[in-house]
Amino acid sequence: MKAIARRLLRLEARFGAMATATRTAGVPSGAEVIAQNLADLGIVREPNETLAETTARAMGLTIPELRCELRRLAGC
C-alpha cells in the first residue's frame, strides 16, 4: 500500500499542474462528458446514482451485467 501512495504522490507532483490547468480552463472531465451525452439522450442521473449505474440503466443492464460486458470488451 505504501508503494501505491508513493506512486500517487509522484504522479501528482508530475501531472498535478496539468490537471489544475485543465480544470481551470473549463475542460469537462470524461465523466462529465458521458453524463452529458446520457442526458442528451434523456437519461438523467438520479441524485444517489453513480455514473456506472446510470450507464447500466441506459443500456438496460444490471451493474454485474455491465461489469461483465466491460470485461468482455476489454478482452479479460
Long-range contacts (C-beta under 8 A, 24 or more apart in sequence): none
